Amino acid sequence: MSHTIVNPDGLADPVPYGYSHLARTSGGLVFVAGQWAADAEGHLIEGDFAAQVRQSFANLRIALEAAGLDFGAVFRIGTYIVDHDEEKLGVLGAQIAGIWGDRPPTQTLLGVAKLALPGMLFEVDAVAG
């Protein structure tokens, strides 16, 4: 199956870190790499866990739009939370409910000790089509 790689405007250039933002298969599946709370230049935004979750999903939206999709096309997300606890789960749950209501995509949530860069507290990846 062939695929197309896309690194959309509005998201930081990921190539120096060894990845691309999304791949679209010839079959129509779109795989979005982990999106984190970066601005368009790749700097971690200011703010707490909730702010990082909001920015990560905003970046996921940008990636999906580059593929001509929106959140309604997402059927799986993977979420990664540093020092996961119930309070953070509530923040994430509220964000997901705000996007998908009572029909969220499938999700695997992993509590992790650390993410790729210092200060990162949250990351989300997705599969859509």
C-alpha positions in Angstrom: 0.0 0.0 0.0 1.5 3.3 -1.0 1.3 6.4 1.2 1.8 10.2 1.2 3.7 12.0 3.9 2.5 15.5 5.0 4.0 18.1 7.3 1.4 20.9 7.3 1.9 24.6 7.7 1.0 25.7 11.2 2.8 22.8 12.9 6.5 22.8 13.8 8.9 21.0 11.4 9.2 17.5 12.9 11.8 16.2 10.5 14.9 17.1 12.6 13.4 14.9 15.3 13.1 12.0 12.9 9.3 11.8 12.1 6.6 13.4 10.0 3.2 14.7 11.2 0.9 12.4 9.1 0.8 9.7 6.5 -2.2 9.0 4.3 -2.4 5.5 2.8 -3.7 4.8 -0.7 -6.6 3.1 1.1 -7.6 6.4 2.8 -6.4 5.8 6.3 -4.6 8.7 7.9 -2.1 8.2 10.7 -1.3 11.3 12.8 1.9 11.3 14.8 1.9 12.4 18.4 0.8 16.0 18.8 2.0 17.9 21.8 1.7 21.4 23.1 4.0 23.1 20.7 3.4 26.4 18.9 4.1 26.7 15.2 7.8 27.2 15.8 8.1 24.1 18.0 8.3 25.8 21.4 6.4 24.3 24.3 3.6 26.6 25.2 3.3 28.2 28.6 0.7 26.7 30.9 -0.4 23.7 33.0 -1.6 20.3 32.0 -5.0 21.5 30.8 -3.4 24.1 28.5 -1.1 21.4 27.1 -4.1 19.1 26.4 -6.0 21.9 24.6 -2.9 22.9 22.5 -2.2 19.2 21.6 -5.8 18.7 20.3 -5.6 22.1 18.5 -2.5 20.7 16.7 -4.3 17.4 16.0 -7.0 19.5 14.3 -4.4 21.2 12.1 -2.9 17.9 11.1 -6.4 16.4 10.3 -7.4 19.5 8.3 -4.2 19.1 6.2 -5.6 15.7 5.2 -9.0 17.2 4.5 -10.5 15.6 7.6 -11.9 16.8 10.9 -12.4 15.2 14.4 -15.4 13.3 13.1 -13.1 11.1 10.9 -11.0 10.0 13.9 -11.7 6.4 15.1 -8.7 5.9 17.4 -6.6 8.0 19.6 -3.6 7.2 21.7 -2.9 9.5 24.7 0.2 9.7 26.8 0.1 11.5 30.2 3.2 12.2 32.4 2.5 11.2 36.0 -1.1 10.2 35.2 -3.7 10.5 37.9 -7.5 10.9 38.2 -7.4 14.7 38.0 -5.6 14.6 34.7 -8.0 11.9 33.5 -10.8 14.3 34.2 -9.1 17.1 32.2 -8.6 14.8 29.3 -12.2 13.4 29.6 -13.6 16.9 29.5 -11.6 17.8 26.4 -12.7 14.6 24.6 -16.3 15.2 25.5 -16.0 18.8 24.2 -14.9 17.4 20.8 -16.8 14.2 20.4 -19.7 14.4 22.9 -21.0 11.0 23.9 -19.4 9.2 20.9 -15.6 9.4 21.5 -13.2 7.4 19.4 -11.5 4.3 20.8 -8.6 5.2 23.0 -5.5 3.8 24.6 -4.2 5.9 27.5 -0.7 5.3 28.8 0.7 6.9 31.9 4.3 7.6 31.3 7.3 8.8 33.3 8.5 11.2 30.6 7.9 12.3 27.1 10.3 13.4 24.3 11.2 16.9 25.5 11.5 18.5 29.0 8.2 20.0 30.2 6.0 17.9 27.9 3.0 16.6 30.0 0.7 15.3 27.3 0.7 13.9 23.8 -2.0 12.5 21.5 -1.8 10.5 18.2 -4.7 9.4 16.0 -5.9 7.2 13.2 -8.6 8.6 11.0 -10.2 7.9 7.6 
